[in-house]
Amino acid sequence: QNLNGMVHYFEILQSQKASGAIFTPLAVFDFMTQNVYATDKEKLLDVWFESGKWYGKYITEKFENPVQALADLLHAVRWDLNEVNVKEIDGKLKLRCTSTSLAKDGTELLLKFISGALNGMDCKILKNEFMKGLILVEFTLCT
């Protein structure tokens, strides 16, 4: 990776620290998520959405291309994601995340975070869908 890429990666990781993110072992995170998801799913989804929204506002102010910064963040810090891809098709942006290890509940929570982040960036979500290990979001940027 070139020096600019390393600097960008460092900025992504610094934004995680500045936003209050912490390192949590995946087994601990999965245990907590599965238990709360089973008992208070709607509240947990709301918390993920609001956290994403805050993060979307934050990276909008910090990065020139916040959508790409979000994709880079997900790729860098979500070790359970095999692929994070953003591309423009017919004037719309499409975000795709894939994972061979992410359970359905974790996939739904991640979609809520992404939806919140895009909302915080003033994007208009046109369509979103998920199934175990796959997230697809189609959206436009608001001007």
C-alpha positions, 0 to 999 in steps of 0.5 A: 500500500502506498503512503497516501493509503496508509495515511487514509487507513490511519485516519479511519482508525483514528476516527474510530477512536475519536467516536468512542469505539472500543476493541471487543473480542468477537465472541464477547460481542456475539454473546452480548448481541445475541442475548439482547437481540433475543430480549429487546430487539427493537431497542437494540436496532434503534441504538444501532441506527442512532449510533450510525447516524452520529457516526455519519454526521461525524465522518461527513465533517471529517472526510471529503468522501464520507460514503467511501470513508464509511466503506473503508471503515467497515472494511478496516474494522469489521473483520467479519466482513469479506467484502465491502463495495460501493459503486455508482450505477445509473446515478445511484450508489450501491453498497454491498457487504458480504460475510461468510461468518455473520449471523442473521441478527448481526447482519440486521444490526449492521444494516441498521448502523449503515442505514443510520450512517447514511441518514446522518450523511443526508443520503436518501435510502431507496432500497435496502435488504439483507439476509444472513451475511449479505447487505444491499443498500441503494441510495442517493446523496442529497444536495 
